[in-house]
Amino acid sequence: MAKMKVDFDRCKGCGLCTTACPKKIVALQTEKLNKTVDEYIPQAQQALTDAKALTEAAVTGNRGLHTFLTGLEVTTMAEKSLMKGNEALAEAAIRAGCKCFFGYPITPQTEISAYLSKRMPKVGGVFLQAESEVAAINMVYGCAGSGIRCMTSSSSPGISLKTEGISYIAGSDLPCVIIDVQRGGPGLGGIQPSQADYWQITHALGHGDFHAIVFAPASVQEMVDTVTKAFDLADEYRMPAVILADGLLGQMMEPVAFEDTEIKMSDASKKPWAACGHGNKRKHNIINSLYLKPDQLEDNVRERFERYEDLKAKHTEAVSDYCEDADTVVVAYGSTARLAKSAVEAARKEGLKVGIVRPITLWPYPAKEIAEACKNAKNVLCVEMSMGQMVDDVKLAVNCSKPVEFYGRTGGVIPKPAEILEKLREMGGKN
């Protein structure tokens, strides 16, 4: 649903709005008019009839007459903009209601910080560049404890530094969003794209018994779409959520449409656990991850894992193509899945029965969806920009009922569709 508004204070009477409007429901008369607004309403009504919409009112501007409908709601495709992945992520976070960002620049995600440094003050939010990644995640800890939607972002080495703070956030049952735009590693590695943070993000994001929600988008549009999901689920289940992107997605430019045309409002006072001002209307909340009595800590962890089970039952996502008759099914996520799909389609043209399944949530892992996609396959191929970090999860998903092979590149090298196709040809000869 799109709400259209005219900012009359900025209107110069240029008429560009009339040419830009896809539904042609804006009309501009630049000369002085003695007619009343009511005389122009039929024109708008006719335009809306063509667009299968309804009118509420028309308004005038100081510099001519805009036949325009206030509060107009028309079911249309949202307007698309060409945006870099990192910047689209940042804008999506603002529209999802993120009010505070704490970060530190590191390639290839620096554009997130740069974008938010300009946008956050304009929407009444806070942008703060911390002195380090460690400081940034602890700022998130404090802000999340107050119930405000907050976020940080980094790349692989910076995420490693944040893991202690993430453990504290998880142990305190606080919601936040963490964006990891992966680069090659270990150590400083390089600045080229990678998927070698899979183990860390899905299995070892910190110490103790806890998980984080993990989304693995495969396009700039999907990065935008998953940000809102990440914030909403983090709030619902009181846990960290991670957008696991990579340098390829962060730096590429694609057309995106924002579903949220207005900034979401998140009221911290309505979160009963939040440590925020309440005028002594309730008991004070204490944010804490330290429990010196073992029984109390065990109860706390068990209750957390009950929430995890509910999350696993309701919020796993994966998409599949060409799997019904496939002898070989490719499993790939993120940007690598796009390369793999090109190889799958090329293999299909050669007569090879190949399908692909793409996990969107890496935790909870969509084991059922992958098992279903692979049920008729004779073998499975896992394709990643790593040394095969997801392979074990794929084996578990298919219950080790069929062989799982691996093809990948690492260190910042991006696999080519032709390379994946050659591997599929090799596997096709085994069937």
Buried (B, 14 or more C-beta within 10 A) or exposed (E): EBEBEBEBEEBEBEBEBBEEBEBBBBBBBEEEEEEEBEEBBEEBBEBBEEBEBEBEEBBBBEEBBBBBBEEBEBEBEEEEEEBBBBBBBBBBBBBBBBBBBBBBBBBBBBBBBBBBBEBBEEEEBBBBBBEEBBBBBBBBBBBBBBBBBBBBBBBBBBBBBBBBBBBBBBBBBBBBBBBBBBBBBEEEBBBBBBBBBBBBBBEEBBEEBBBBBBBBBBBBBBBBBBBBBBBBBBBBBBBBBBBBBBBBBBBBEBEBEBEBBEBBEBEBEEBEBBBBEBEEEEEEBEBEBEBEEEEEBEEBBEEBEEBBEEBBEEBBBBBBBBBEEBBBBBBBBBBBBBBBBBBBBBBBEEEBBBBBBBBBBBBBBBBEBBBBBBEBBBBBBBBBBBEBBBBEBBBBBBEEEBBBBBBBBBBBBBBEBEBBBBBBBEBBEEE
